[in-house]
Amino acid sequence: MLKRIKDGEILVLKTDKSGKLTLISREKYLELGKRENRVDQKIERDELRRIERRLNEYTRMRAKIVNAGEAHGHFQGIVS
């Protein structure tokens, strides 16, 4: 099995949910990647910036609500 891993025939990956290791063939890995990317939408840079701005504003507001970093003097660095 180690030879197959070294040759790239089998990949050792950490699972998303449990964090445990799993074995998968290179072909299956590529197939799963194509299937996951198939549903991705292409957006323009302006739309990306709008989404990013909104997420950053939301994150800043959440940080202010819970005074994130205040106990260690890092509040301004988090919300600026």
PDB file with one MODEL, atoms N, CA, C and O in Angstrom:
MODEL        1
ATOM      1  N   MET A   1       0.816  -1.184   0.000  1.00  0.00           N
ATOM      2  CA  MET A   1       0.000   0.000   0.000  1.00  0.00           C
ATOM      3  C   MET A   1       0.869   1.261   0.000  1.00  0.00           C
ATOM      4  O   MET A   1       0.527   2.231  -0.676  1.00  0.00           O
ATOM      5  N   LEU A   2       1.981   1.273   0.738  1.00  0.00           N
ATOM      6  CA  LEU A   2       2.856   2.438   0.771  1.00  0.00           C
ATOM      7  C   LEU A   2       3.390   2.776  -0.619  1.00  0.00           C
ATOM      8  O   LEU A   2       3.528   3.947  -0.971  1.00  0.00           O
ATOM      9  N   LYS A   3       3.687   1.749  -1.401  1.00  0.00           N
ATOM     10  CA  LYS A   3       4.167   1.974  -2.756  1.00  0.00           C
ATOM     11  C   LYS A   3       3.095   2.664  -3.591  1.00  0.00           C
ATOM     12  O   LYS A   3       3.401   3.569  -4.367  1.00  0.00           O
ATOM     13  N   ARG A   4       1.841   2.245  -3.439  1.00  0.00           N
ATOM     14  CA  ARG A   4       0.737   2.848  -4.190  1.00  0.00           C
ATOM     15  C   ARG A   4       0.526   4.306  -3.765  1.00  0.00           C
ATOM     16  O   ARG A   4       0.161   5.148  -4.586  1.00  0.00           O
ATOM     17  N   ILE A   5       0.756   4.595  -2.488  1.00  0.00           N
ATOM     18  CA  ILE A   5       0.641   5.970  -2.006  1.00  0.00           C
ATOM     19  C   ILE A   5       1.779   6.811  -2.572  1.00  0.00           C
ATOM     20  O   ILE A   5       1.554   7.920  -3.056  1.00  0.00           O
ATOM     21  N   LYS A   6       3.010   6.279  -2.512  1.00  0.00           N
ATOM     22  CA  LYS A   6       4.168   6.999  -3.045  1.00  0.00           C
ATOM     23  C   LYS A   6       4.035   7.241  -4.543  1.00  0.00           C
ATOM     24  O   LYS A   6       4.447   8.289  -5.043  1.00  0.00           O
ATOM     25  N   ASP A   7       3.470   6.290  -5.253  1.00  0.00           N
ATOM     26  CA  ASP A   7       3.294   6.416  -6.705  1.00  0.00           C
ATOM     27  C   ASP A   7       2.129   7.336  -7.071  1.00  0.00           C
ATOM     28  O   ASP A   7       1.928   7.638  -8.248  1.00  0.00           O
ATOM     29  N   GLY A   8       1.362   7.783  -6.078  1.00  0.00           N
ATOM     30  CA  GLY A   8       0.246   8.689  -6.336  1.00  0.00           C
ATOM     31  C   GLY A   8      -1.016   7.995  -6.805  1.00  0.00           C
ATOM     32  O   GLY A   8      -1.968   8.655  -7.219  1.00  0.00           O
ATOM     33  N   GLU A   9      -1.036   6.687  -6.746  1.00  0.00           N
ATOM     34  CA  GLU A   9      -2.206   5.914  -7.162  1.00  0.00           C
ATOM     35  C   GLU A   9      -3.325   6.058  -6.133  1.00  0.00           C
ATOM     36  O   GLU A   9      -4.504   6.114  -6.483  1.00  0.00           O
ATOM     37  N   ILE A  10      -2.937   6.116  -4.859  1.00  0.00           N
ATOM     38  CA  ILE A  10      -3.882   6.274  -3.750  1.00  0.00           C
ATOM     39  C   ILE A  10      -3.505   7.537  -2.987  1.00  0.00           C
ATOM     40  O   ILE A  10      -2.326   7.803  -2.751  1.00  0.00           O
ATOM     41  N   LEU A  11      -4.516   8.314  -2.603  1.00  0.00           N
ATOM     42  CA  LEU A  11      -4.289   9.523  -1.817  1.00  0.00           C
ATOM     43  C   LEU A  11      -4.796   9.306  -0.397  1.00  0.00           C
ATOM     44  O   LEU A  11      -5.798   8.624  -0.180  1.00  0.00           O
ATOM     45  N   VAL A  12      -4.094   9.892   0.564  1.00  0.00           N
ATOM     46  CA  VAL A  12      -4.501   9.851   1.965  1.00  0.00           C
ATOM     47  C   VAL A  12      -5.005  11.247   2.304  1.00  0.00           C
ATOM     48  O   VAL A  12      -4.258  12.222   2.225  1.00  0.00           O
ATOM     49  N   LEU A  13      -6.285  11.336   2.684  1.00  0.00           N
ATOM     50  CA  LEU A  13      -6.902  12.623   2.956  1.00  0.00           C
ATOM     51  C   LEU A  13      -7.525  12.657   4.340  1.00  0.00           C
ATOM     52  O   LEU A  13      -7.890  11.621   4.896  1.00  0.00           O
ATOM     53  N   LYS A  14      -7.641  13.854   4.888  1.00  0.00           N
ATOM     54  CA  LYS A  14      -8.343  14.064   6.150  1.00  0.00           C
ATOM     55  C   LYS A  14      -9.795  14.378   5.806  1.00  0.00           C
ATOM     56  O   LYS A  14     -10.060  15.231   4.959  1.00  0.00           O
ATOM     57  N   THR A  15     -10.725  13.705   6.449  1.00  0.00           N
ATOM     58  CA  THR A  15     -12.138  13.918   6.148  1.00  0.00           C
ATOM     59  C   THR A  15     -12.622  15.245   6.738  1.00  0.00           C
ATOM     60  O   THR A  15     -12.082  15.731   7.731  1.00  0.00           O
ATOM     61  N   ASP A  16     -13.649  15.820   6.108  1.00  0.00           N
ATOM     62  CA  ASP A  16     -14.190  17.099   6.553  1.00  0.00           C
ATOM     63  C   ASP A  16     -14.912  16.992   7.889  1.00  0.00           C
ATOM     64  O   ASP A  16     -14.699  17.816   8.778  1.00  0.00           O
ATOM     65  N   LYS A  17     -15.745  16.004   8.031  1.00  0.00           N
ATOM     66  CA  LYS A  17     -16.615  15.927   9.211  1.00  0.00           C
ATOM     67  C   LYS A  17     -15.920  15.385  10.446  1.00  0.00           C
ATOM     68  O   LYS A  17     -15.988  16.004  11.508  1.00  0.00           O
ATOM     69  N   SER A  18     -15.252  14.247  10.333  1.00  0.00           N
ATOM     70  CA  SER A  18     -14.671  13.619  11.521  1.00  0.00           C
ATOM     71  C   SER A  18     -13.197  13.975  11.727  1.00  0.00           C
ATOM     72  O   SER A  18     -12.670  13.833  12.830  1.00  0.00           O
ATOM     73  N   GLY A  19     -12.532  14.439  10.662  1.00  0.00           N
ATOM     74  CA  GLY A  19     -11.111  14.749  10.775  1.00  0.00           C
ATOM     75  C   GLY A  19     -10.229  13.515  10.740  1.00  0.00           C
ATOM     76  O   GLY A  19      -9.019  13.605  10.949  1.00  0.00           O
ATOM     77  N   LYS A  20     -10.834  12.356  10.474  1.00  0.00           N
ATOM     78  CA  LYS A  20     -10.057  11.110  10.392  1.00  0.00           C
ATOM     79  C   LYS A  20      -9.466  10.977   9.002  1.00  0.00           C
ATOM     80  O   LYS A  20      -9.842  11.707   8.084  1.00  0.00           O
ATOM     81  N   LEU A  21      -8.533  10.034   8.850  1.00  0.00           N
ATOM     82  CA  LEU A  21      -7.897   9.807   7.556  1.00  0.00           C
ATOM     83  C   LEU A  21      -8.681   8.806   6.724  1.00  0.00           C
ATOM     84  O   LEU A  21      -9.298   7.881   7.253  1.00  0.00           O
ATOM     85  N   THR A  22      -8.645   9.005   5.422  1.00  0.00           N
ATOM     86  CA  THR A  22      -9.298   8.083   4.502  1.00  0.00           C
ATOM     87  C   THR A  22      -8.414   7.892   3.282  1.00  0.00           C
ATOM     88  O   THR A  22      -7.581   8.744   2.970  1.00  0.00           O
ATOM     89  N   LEU A  23      -8.595   6.782   2.597  1.00  0.00           N
ATOM     90  CA  LEU A  23      -7.878   6.489   1.356  1.00  0.00           C
ATOM     91  C   LEU A  23      -8.835   6.642   0.190  1.00  0.00           C
ATOM     92  O   LEU A  23     -10.003   6.265   0.281  1.00  0.00           O
ATOM     93  N   ILE A  24      -8.334   7.200  -0.910  1.00  0.00           N
ATOM     94  CA  ILE A  24      -9.167   7.384  -2.095  1.00  0.00           C
ATOM     95  C   ILE A  24      -8.275   7.302  -3.324  1.00  0.00           C
ATOM     96  O   ILE A  24      -7.124   7.740  -3.291  1.00  0.00           O
ATOM     97  N   SER A  25      -8.797   6.748  -4.396  1.00  0.00           N
ATOM     98  CA  SER A  25      -8.002   6.675  -5.623  1.00  0.00           C
ATOM     99  C   SER A  25      -7.897   8.062  -6.235  1.00  0.00           C
ATOM    100  O   SER A  25      -8.783   8.895  -6.046  1.00  0.00           O
ATOM    101  N   ARG A  26      -6.832   8.312  -6.958  1.00  0.00           N
ATOM    102  CA  ARG A  26      -6.635   9.608  -7.611  1.00  0.00           C
ATOM    103  C   ARG A  26      -7.792   9.907  -8.564  1.00  0.00           C
ATOM    104  O   ARG A  26      -8.260  11.043  -8.629  1.00  0.00           O
ATOM    105  N   GLU A  27      -8.256   8.896  -9.304  1.00  0.00           N
ATOM    106  CA  GLU A  27      -9.346   9.082 -10.256  1.00  0.00           C
ATOM    107  C   GLU A  27     -10.633   9.513  -9.545  1.00  0.00           C
ATOM    108  O   GLU A  27     -11.320  10.432  -9.992  1.00  0.00           O
ATOM    109  N   LYS A  28     -10.947   8.849  -8.446  1.00  0.00           N
ATOM    110  CA  LYS A  28     -12.154   9.178  -7.691  1.00  0.00           C
ATOM    111  C   LYS A  28     -12.058  10.587  -7.110  1.00  0.00           C
ATOM    112  O   LYS A  28     -13.045  11.323  -7.098  1.00  0.00           O
ATOM    113  N   TYR A  29     -10.876  10.963  -6.631  1.00  0.00           N
ATOM    114  CA  TYR A  29     -10.651  12.295  -6.065  1.00  0.00           C
ATOM    115  C   TYR A  29     -10.913  13.371  -7.125  1.00  0.00           C
ATOM    116  O   TYR A  29     -11.592  14.361  -6.852  1.00  0.00           O
ATOM    117  N   LEU A  30     -10.379  13.178  -8.323  1.00  0.00           N
ATOM    118  CA  LEU A  30     -10.583  14.141  -9.403  1.00  0.00           C
ATOM    119  C   LEU A  30     -12.048  14.194  -9.821  1.00  0.00           C
ATOM    120  O   LEU A  30     -12.577  15.267 -10.110  1.00  0.00           O
ATOM    121  N   GLU A  31     -12.695  13.042  -9.853  1.00  0.00           N
ATOM    122  CA  GLU A  31     -14.116  12.981 -10.203  1.00  0.00           C
ATOM    123  C   GLU A  31     -14.958  13.756  -9.191  1.00  0.00           C
ATOM    124  O   GLU A  31     -15.858  14.503  -9.573  1.00  0.00           O
ATOM    125  N   LEU A  32     -14.671  13.580  -7.915  1.00  0.00           N
ATOM    126  CA  LEU A  32     -15.413  14.294  -6.877  1.00  0.00           C
ATOM    127  C   LEU A  32     -15.178  15.804  -6.961  1.00  0.00           C
ATOM    128  O   LEU A  32     -16.097  16.591  -6.734  1.00  0.00           O
ATOM    129  N   GLY A  33     -13.972  16.199  -7.280  1.00  0.00           N
ATOM    130  CA  GLY A  33     -13.664  17.619  -7.432  1.00  0.00           C
ATOM    131  C   GLY A  33     -14.436  18.245  -8.569  1.00  0.00           C
ATOM    132  O   GLY A  33     -14.934  19.363  -8.435  1.00  0.00           O
ATOM    133  N   LYS A  34     -14.545  17.553  -9.681  1.00  0.00           N
ATOM    134  CA  LYS A  34     -15.305  18.059 -10.821  1.00  0.00           C
ATOM    135  C   LYS A  34     -16.778  18.190 -10.467  1.00  0.00           C
ATOM    136  O   LYS A  34     -17.429  19.158 -10.858  1.00  0.00           O
ATOM    137  N   ARG A  35     -17.302  17.223  -9.732  1.00  0.00           N
ATOM    138  CA  ARG A  35     -18.711  17.240  -9.350  1.00  0.00           C
ATOM    139  C   ARG A  35     -18.991  18.413  -8.405  1.00  0.00           C
ATOM    140  O   ARG A  35     -20.029  19.063  -8.525  1.00  0.00           O
ATOM    141  N   GLU A  36     -18.084  18.689  -7.472  1.00  0.00           N
ATOM    142  CA  GLU A  36     -18.271  19.793  -6.530  1.00  0.00           C
ATOM    143  C   GLU A  36     -18.210  21.143  -7.237  1.00  0.00           C
ATOM    144  O   GLU A  36     -18.986  22.043  -6.914  1.00  0.00           O
ATOM    145  N   ASN A  37     -17.313  21.296  -8.184  1.00  0.00           N
ATOM    146  CA  ASN A  37     -17.133  22.572  -8.881  1.00  0.00           C
ATOM    147  C   ASN A  37     -18.202  22.835  -9.924  1.00  0.00           C
ATOM    148  O   ASN A  37     -18.340  23.966 -10.390  1.00  0.00           O
ATOM    149  N   ARG A  38     -18.947  21.836 -10.292  1.00  0.00           N
ATOM    150  CA  ARG A  38     -19.958  21.962 -11.327  1.00  0.00           C
ATOM    151  C   ARG A  38     -21.045  22.958 -10.941  1.00  0.00           C
ATOM    152  O   ARG A  38     -21.614  23.619 -11.810  1.00  0.00           O
ATOM    153  N   VAL A  39     -21.335  23.072  -9.659  1.00  0.00           N
ATOM    154  CA  VAL A  39     -22.413  23.950  -9.207  1.00  0.00           C
ATOM    155  C   VAL A  39     -21.940  25.370  -8.886  1.00  0.00           C
ATOM    156  O   VAL A  39     -22.754  26.232  -8.557  1.00  0.00           O
ATOM    157  N   ASP A  40     -20.644  25.617  -8.979  1.00  0.00           N
ATOM    158  CA  ASP A  40     -20.130  26.953  -8.702  1.00  0.00           C
ATOM    159  C   ASP A  40     -20.623  27.938  -9.748  1.00  0.00           C
ATOM    160  O   ASP A  40     -20.702  27.611 -10.933  1.00  0.00           O
ATOM    161  N   GLN A  41     -20.955  29.147  -9.305  1.00  0.00           N
ATOM    162  CA  GLN A  41     -21.382  30.189 -10.212  1.00  0.00           C
ATOM    163  C   GLN A  41     -20.231  31.132 -10.479  1.00  0.00           C
ATOM    164  O   GLN A  41     -19.428  31.419  -9.591  1.00  0.00           O
ATOM    165  N   LYS A  42     -20.157  31.608 -11.699  1.00  0.00           N
ATOM    166  CA  LYS A  42     -19.152  32.590 -12.051  1.00  0.00           C
ATOM    167  C   LYS A  42     -19.758  33.965 -11.785  1.00  0.00           C
ATOM    168  O   LYS A  42     -20.864  34.258 -12.239  1.00  0.00           O
ATOM    169  N   ILE A  43     -19.026  34.817 -11.042  1.00  0.00           N
ATOM    170  CA  ILE A  43     -19.520  36.159 -10.765  1.00  0.00           C
ATOM    171  C   ILE A  43     -18.458  37.178 -11.163  1.00  0.00           C
ATOM    172  O   ILE A  43     -17.275  36.855 -11.268  1.00  0.00           O
ATOM    173  N   GLU A  44     -18.895  38.397 -11.380  1.00  0.00           N
ATOM    174  CA  GLU A  44     -17.984  39.487 -11.734  1.00  0.00           C
ATOM    175  C   GLU A  44     -17.289  40.009 -10.482  1.00  0.00           C
ATOM    176  O   GLU A  44     -17.765  39.808  -9.365  1.00  0.00           O
ATOM    177  N   ARG A  45     -16.171  40.674 -10.678  1.00  0.00           N
ATOM    178  CA  ARG A  45     -15.388  41.190  -9.563  1.00  0.00           C
ATOM    179  C   ARG A  45     -16.201  42.173  -8.712  1.00  0.00           C
ATOM    180  O   ARG A  45     -16.068  42.170  -7.488  1.00  0.00           O
ATOM    181  N   ASP A  46     -17.034  43.007  -9.327  1.00  0.00           N
ATOM    182  CA  ASP A  46     -17.857  43.960  -8.562  1.00  0.00           C
ATOM    183  C   ASP A  46     -18.783  43.235  -7.593  1.00  0.00           C
ATOM    184  O   ASP A  46     -18.953  43.662  -6.451  1.00  0.00           O
ATOM    185  N   GLU A  47     -19.378  42.143  -8.047  1.00  0.00           N
ATOM    186  CA  GLU A  47     -20.259  41.350  -7.198  1.00  0.00           C
ATOM    187  C   GLU A  47     -19.467  40.728  -6.051  1.00  0.00           C
ATOM    188  O   GLU A  47     -19.940  40.688  -4.916  1.00  0.00           O
ATOM    189  N   LEU A  48     -18.271  40.245  -6.346  1.00  0.00           N
ATOM    190  CA  LEU A  48     -17.400  39.669  -5.315  1.00  0.00           C
ATOM    191  C   LEU A  48     -17.069  40.714  -4.254  1.00  0.00           C
ATOM    192  O   LEU A  48     -17.127  40.429  -3.058  1.00  0.00           O
ATOM    193  N   ARG A  49     -16.728  41.910  -4.687  1.00  0.00           N
ATOM    194  CA  ARG A  49     -16.404  42.987  -3.742  1.00  0.00           C
ATOM    195  C   ARG A  49     -17.614  43.347  -2.887  1.00  0.00           C
ATOM    196  O   ARG A  49     -17.468  43.599  -1.690  1.00  0.00           O
ATOM    197  N   ARG A  50     -18.819  43.376  -3.488  1.00  0.00           N
ATOM    198  CA  ARG A  50     -20.031  43.689  -2.746  1.00  0.00           C
ATOM    199  C   ARG A  50     -20.274  42.634  -1.655  1.00  0.00           C
ATOM    200  O   ARG A  50     -20.594  42.969  -0.514  1.00  0.00           O
ATOM    201  N   ILE A  51     -20.119  41.380  -2.020  1.00  0.00           N
ATOM    202  CA  ILE A  51     -20.299  40.282  -1.056  1.00  0.00           C
ATOM    203  C   ILE A  51     -19.253  40.365   0.052  1.00  0.00           C
ATOM    204  O   ILE A  51     -19.570  40.208   1.231  1.00  0.00           O
ATOM    205  N   GLU A  52     -18.016  40.609  -0.334  1.00  0.00           N
ATOM    206  CA  GLU A  52     -16.935  40.701   0.648  1.00  0.00           C
ATOM    207  C   GLU A  52     -17.169  41.861   1.614  1.00  0.00           C
ATOM    208  O   GLU A  52     -16.964  41.712   2.819  1.00  0.00           O
ATOM    209  N   ARG A  53     -17.595  43.007   1.101  1.00  0.00           N
ATOM    210  CA  ARG A  53     -17.889  44.164   1.940  1.00  0.00           C
ATOM    211  C   ARG A  53     -18.997  43.839   2.945  1.00  0.00           C
ATOM    212  O   ARG A  53     -18.901  44.180   4.124  1.00  0.00           O
ATOM    213  N   ARG A  54     -20.035  43.182   2.465  1.00  0.00           N
ATOM    214  CA  ARG A  54     -21.160  42.827   3.332  1.00  0.00           C
ATOM    215  C   ARG A  54     -20.723  41.855   4.437  1.00  0.00           C
ATOM    216  O   ARG A  54     -21.106  42.017   5.596  1.00  0.00           O
ATOM    217  N   LEU A  55     -19.931  40.858   4.078  1.00  0.00           N
ATOM    218  CA  LEU A  55     -19.440  39.905   5.084  1.00  0.00           C
ATOM    219  C   LEU A  55     -18.550  40.592   6.115  1.00  0.00           C
ATOM    220  O   LEU A  55     -18.641  40.306   7.309  1.00  0.00           O
ATOM    221  N   ASN A  56     -17.691  41.496   5.653  1.00  0.00           N
ATOM    222  CA  ASN A  56     -16.814  42.221   6.579  1.00  0.00           C
ATOM    223  C   ASN A  56     -17.613  43.103   7.525  1.00  0.00           C
ATOM    224  O   ASN A  56     -17.301  43.173   8.713  1.00  0.00           O
ATOM    225  N   GLU A  57     -18.646  43.781   7.014  1.00  0.00           N
ATOM    226  CA  GLU A  57     -19.497  44.614   7.866  1.00  0.00           C
ATOM    227  C   GLU A  57     -20.206  43.759   8.912  1.00  0.00           C
ATOM    228  O   GLU A  57     -20.267  44.128  10.085  1.00  0.00           O
ATOM    229  N   TYR A  58     -20.734  42.632   8.492  1.00  0.00           N
ATOM    230  CA  TYR A  58     -21.418  41.717   9.404  1.00  0.00           C
ATOM    231  C   TYR A  58     -20.461  41.234  10.494  1.00  0.00           C
ATOM    232  O   TYR A  58     -20.818  41.199  11.672  1.00  0.00           O
ATOM    233  N   THR A  59     -19.256  40.868  10.098  1.00  0.00           N
ATOM    234  CA  THR A  59     -18.261  40.372  11.044  1.00  0.00           C
ATOM    235  C   THR A  59     -17.861  41.453  12.043  1.00  0.00           C
ATOM    236  O   THR A  59     -17.712  41.178  13.234  1.00  0.00           O
ATOM    237  N   ARG A  60     -17.688  42.684  11.559  1.00  0.00           N
ATOM    238  CA  ARG A  60     -17.355  43.795  12.467  1.00  0.00           C
ATOM    239  C   ARG A  60     -18.467  44.024  13.492  1.00  0.00           C
ATOM    240  O   ARG A  60     -18.196  44.231  14.675  1.00  0.00           O
ATOM    241  N   MET A  61     -19.713  43.985  13.033  1.00  0.00           N
ATOM    242  CA  MET A  61     -20.840  44.192  13.947  1.00  0.00           C
ATOM    243  C   MET A  61     -20.897  43.085  15.001  1.00  0.00           C
ATOM    244  O   MET A  61     -21.130  43.363  16.178  1.00  0.00           O
ATOM    245  N   ARG A  62     -20.688  41.846  14.590  1.00  0.00           N
ATOM    246  CA  ARG A  62     -20.677  40.725  15.555  1.00  0.00           C
ATOM    247  C   ARG A  62     -19.561  40.912  16.579  1.00  0.00           C
ATOM    248  O   ARG A  62     -19.754  40.658  17.767  1.00  0.00           O
ATOM    249  N   ALA A  63     -18.393  41.358  16.115  1.00  0.00           N
ATOM    250  CA  ALA A  63     -17.265  41.585  17.023  1.00  0.00           C
ATOM    251  C   ALA A  63     -17.601  42.681  18.028  1.00  0.00           C
ATOM    252  O   ALA A  63     -17.247  42.578  19.203  1.00  0.00           O
ATOM    253  N   LYS A  64     -18.286  43.736  17.569  1.00  0.00           N
ATOM    254  CA  LYS A  64     -18.670  44.825  18.475  1.00  0.00           C
ATOM    255  C   LYS A  64     -19.686  44.351  19.506  1.00  0.00           C
ATOM    256  O   LYS A  64     -19.614  44.737  20.673  1.00  0.00           O
ATOM    257  N   ILE A  65     -20.624  43.527  19.087  1.00  0.00           N
ATOM    258  CA  ILE A  65     -21.664  43.041  19.995  1.00  0.00           C
ATOM    259  C   ILE A  65     -21.051  42.272  21.159  1.00  0.00           C
ATOM    260  O   ILE A  65     -21.487  42.431  22.299  1.00  0.00           O
ATOM    261  N   VAL A  66     -20.055  41.447  20.893  1.00  0.00           N
ATOM    262  CA  VAL A  66     -19.466  40.611  21.950  1.00  0.00           C
ATOM    263  C   VAL A  66     -18.155  41.174  22.502  1.00  0.00           C
ATOM    264  O   VAL A  66     -17.484  40.527  23.306  1.00  0.00           O
ATOM    265  N   ASN A  67     -17.795  42.395  22.059  1.00  0.00           N
ATOM    266  CA  ASN A  67     -16.536  43.029  22.494  1.00  0.00           C
ATOM    267  C   ASN A  67     -15.341  42.102  22.288  1.00  0.00           C
ATOM    268  O   ASN A  67     -14.508  41.932  23.179  1.00  0.00           O
ATOM    269  N   ALA A  68     -15.275  41.512  21.109  1.00  0.00           N
ATOM    270  CA  ALA A  68     -14.199  40.570  20.792  1.00  0.00           C
ATOM    271  C   ALA A  68     -12.827  41.224  20.958  1.00  0.00           C
ATOM    272  O   ALA A  68     -12.578  42.306  20.427  1.00  0.00           O
ATOM    273  N   GLY A  69     -11.958  40.570  21.687  1.00  0.00           N
ATOM    274  CA  GLY A  69     -10.591  41.035  21.882  1.00  0.00           C
ATOM    275  C   GLY A  69     -10.418  42.090  22.953  1.00  0.00           C
ATOM    276  O   GLY A  69      -9.286  42.461  23.263  1.00  0.00           O
ATOM    277  N   GLU A  70     -11.509  42.590  23.532  1.00  0.00           N
ATOM    278  CA  GLU A  70     -11.448  43.677  24.523  1.00  0.00           C
ATOM    279  C   GLU A  70     -10.589  43.303  25.730  1.00  0.00           C
ATOM    280  O   GLU A  70      -9.819  44.125  26.225  1.00  0.00           O
ATOM    281  N   ALA A  71     -10.720  42.074  26.197  1.00  0.00           N
ATOM    282  CA  ALA A  71      -9.987  41.645  27.395  1.00  0.00           C
ATOM    283  C   ALA A  71      -8.472  41.668  27.196  1.00  0.00           C
ATOM    284  O   ALA A  71      -7.716  41.737  28.165  1.00  0.00           O
ATOM    285  N   HIS A  72      -8.035  41.612  25.946  1.00  0.00           N
ATOM    286  CA  HIS A  72      -6.598  41.576  25.670  1.00  0.00           C
ATOM    287  C   HIS A  72      -6.120  42.828  24.952  1.00  0.00           C
ATOM    288  O   HIS A  72      -4.986  42.882  24.475  1.00  0.00           O
ATOM    289  N   GLY A  73      -6.988  43.840  24.875  1.00  0.00           N
ATOM    290  CA  GLY A  73      -6.606  45.094  24.242  1.00  0.00           C
ATOM    291  C   GLY A  73      -6.533  45.028  22.726  1.00  0.00           C
ATOM    292  O   GLY A  73      -5.829  45.829  22.112  1.00  0.00           O
ATOM    293  N   HIS A  74      -7.245  44.091  22.109  1.00  0.00           N
ATOM    294  CA  HIS A  74      -7.187  43.936  20.666  1.00  0.00           C
ATOM    295  C   HIS A  74      -8.489  44.340  19.968  1.00  0.00           C
ATOM    296  O   HIS A  74      -8.642  44.109  18.768  1.00  0.00           O
ATOM    297  N   PHE A  75      -9.418  44.937  20.700  1.00  0.00           N
ATOM    298  CA  PHE A  75     -10.728  45.272  20.129  1.00  0.00           C
ATOM    299  C   PHE A  75     -10.604  46.159  18.892  1.00  0.00           C
ATOM    300  O   PHE A  75     -11.234  45.871  17.874  1.00  0.00           O
ATOM    301  N   GLN A  76      -9.813  47.226  18.950  1.00  0.00           N
ATOM    302  CA  GLN A  76      -9.676  48.143  17.802  1.00  0.00           C
ATOM    303  C   GLN A  76      -9.100  47.428  16.588  1.00  0.00           C
ATOM    304  O   GLN A  76      -9.513  47.713  15.464  1.00  0.00           O
ATOM    305  N   GLY A  77      -8.188  46.537  16.773  1.00  0.00           N
ATOM    306  CA  GLY A  77      -7.609  45.800  15.651  1.00  0.00           C
ATOM    307  C   GLY A  77      -8.611  44.877  14.968  1.00  0.00           C
ATOM    308  O   GLY A  77      -8.497  44.592  13.775  1.00  0.00           O
ATOM    309  N   ILE A  78      -9.578  44.423  15.725  1.00  0.00           N
ATOM    310  CA  ILE A  78     -10.575  43.512  15.186  1.00  0.00           C
ATOM    311  C   ILE A  78     -11.665  44.254  14.434  1.00  0.00           C
ATOM    312  O   ILE A  78     -12.105  43.802  13.377  1.00  0.00           O
ATOM    313  N   VAL A  79     -12.105  45.387  14.965  1.00  0.00           N
ATOM    314  CA  VAL A  79     -13.255  46.079  14.366  1.00  0.00           C
ATOM    315  C   VAL A  79     -12.857  47.173  13.385  1.00  0.00           C
ATOM    316  O   VAL A  79     -13.739  47.765  12.762  1.00  0.00           O
ATOM    317  N   SER A  80     -11.574  47.469  13.218  1.00  0.00           N
ATOM    318  CA  SER A  80     -11.220  48.528  12.268  1.00  0.00           C
ATOM    319  C   SER A  80     -11.116  48.038  10.869  1.00  0.00           C
ATOM    320  O   SER A  80     -10.825  48.817   9.962  1.00  0.00           O
TER     321      SER A  80
ENDMDL
END
